[in-house]
Amino acid sequence: MSSRPEGAFDARRARRRLLRLGAVLFGLVAAAILVLIEIYGYAAVRDGWDRIAPAVTAVKWGGMIALIWQWRPFIHWVAQRQRLSTAYRNYLLAMRWRVASALVVLEILFGQNLLAHLLN
């Protein structure tokens, strides 16, 4: 018998759910791109991506800024929905700038293709 109250937050379960969601979303996007390449050809899909890339970058940066700007209400919503303890909620609230810097570093390295330029 577990000492954890019924319906309490389970971090391991949450990580598995997030990993599963990420894998499903990745698979759906990859499948959609492969279908588009099959229908229109690689050159047409690449030209289309080159045309919308600035808008996609603006949406990514806007989403990151909105998340960091609204961090406190977002964490309170997650804590209420997932029944997080007060200590864990406070820990997540304190992680705001670590998450912000990690998002920026990941976007610069991978989104802006800096890693490929550094390796060449």
Secondary structure by P-SEA (a helix, b strand, c coil): ccccccccccaaaaaaaaaaaaaaaaaaaaaaaaaaaaaccaaaaaaaaaaaaaaaaaaaaaaaaaaaaaaaaaaaaaaaaacccaaaaaaaaaaaaaaaaaaaaaaaacccaaaaaaac
